[in-house]
């Protein structure tokens, strides 16, 4: 059995700008509440997520990359023991152009049923991606909700 979370949003911008925002730490820090995603962004490269306090919260390997269309990450949570115990997840980010919009789809999945990690990311991704959308459309990211 497995567990999965899928989130779709539409952003009035280009795929290239969404890609840049997702893969450059100076942008991720703005919409991800101080968190940076760091990697060389090539197939097989390691990646890590570093929060504002400098703690590595998640890390893994770039499994697939097709700039600026698709990014697939092996995802291992490092910060909360109960989430780390579930092992590696997979996060797929797909970007499609639809007229003057970008359809952004995030699929986060793991090979265990009723996953605590999937519950956690299902609360985080909507807020993070809403902040990304606001940043790209208005120039200002959202403040963290309660």
Buried (B, 14 or more C-beta within 10 A) or exposed (E): EEBEBEBEBEBEBBBEBBBBBBBBBEBBBBBBBEBBBBBEBEEEEEBBBBBEEEEEBBBBBBBEBEBBEBBBBBBBBBEEEEBBEBBBBBBBBBBBEEEEBBBBBBBBBBEBEEBBBBEBBBEBBBBBBBBBBBBBEEEEBBEEEE
